[in-house]
Amino acid sequence: MTQPSSHITLPHGWQIALYDVAGSTSDILLQDSALTEGMAVLARQQTKGRGRQGRHWQSEPDDGMYLSVALQPIRPRQEWPTLSFVAALSLLQALEGLCPSLPLGLKWPNDVLTRQKKLSGLLLEARGDFVILGCGVNLKNAPHVPEMIFPPTDIKAETGATLAPEAVAEAFLARLMAHYQNWQQAGFSAHYSLYKQHLLFQGAPISVRQTNGTLEGVLVDVALDGTLSLRLDDGTIRSITTGDVNVMGQSHASRD
């Protein structure tokens, strides 16, 4: 296995192993037999990145922040998925600190959007007693995919700023560490109100694409367990645990 080019020790004790090139930062942690909480892997280039629903992609050097971190939750396993929401909130706040003029919002469950475009995504994977949290942020040269409702964008295109992956990773992990400690004590309830303050499309007509089809309705709420409540045309409420949200029309698609 390729060895890291350097290590970064953070003030709160977590450590980042920095790789020039990695297949998947999450795979490096998933395959580590000596995994401990707070171990993080950052890659300047990722050749086998993956996202929700099995999506894969390859990046170019320093085009994004490609980071994974190992967490060892003490809360019941059924609560672990809510770490996705805590991580998304942590990332949004980190980007707010680095790019204060950039309007940001959260698309359920854990995408960070700006001006109707996607900046980042997160993925949780379990391994025994650990959760591997993978995070990708577009820093520059986001792929051009105009047919998407929320096409990719990047920090440089939106602000003109060139951010180093290490700076974004350190800012994100500092936020995540603080929120994760609160989550360990109180669960998602400690962050629920703040998450909803940043949640896009509340009360808006949306579609939710799932593996077995697409549902359309109005986004009513997100529950404390992270499930999305969707009101269908006949008035019934459906609880959604996984899926890709798209807005029906663009009037609610930004917090500008």
Buried (B, 14 or more C-beta within 10 A) or exposed (E): EEEBEEEBEBEEEBBBBBBEEBBBBBBBBBEBEEBEBBBBBBBBBBEBBBBBEEEEBEBEEBBBBBBBBBBEBEBEEEBBBBBBBBBBBBBBBBBBEBBEEBEBBBBBBBBBBBBBBBBBBBBBBEBEEBBBBBBBBBBBBBEEEEEEBBBBBBBBBBBEEEBEBBEBBBBBBBBBBEBBEBBBEEBBEBBBEBBEEBBBBBEBBBBBEEEEEEBEBBBBBBEEEBBBBBBEEEEEEBEBEEBBBBBBEEEBBBBE
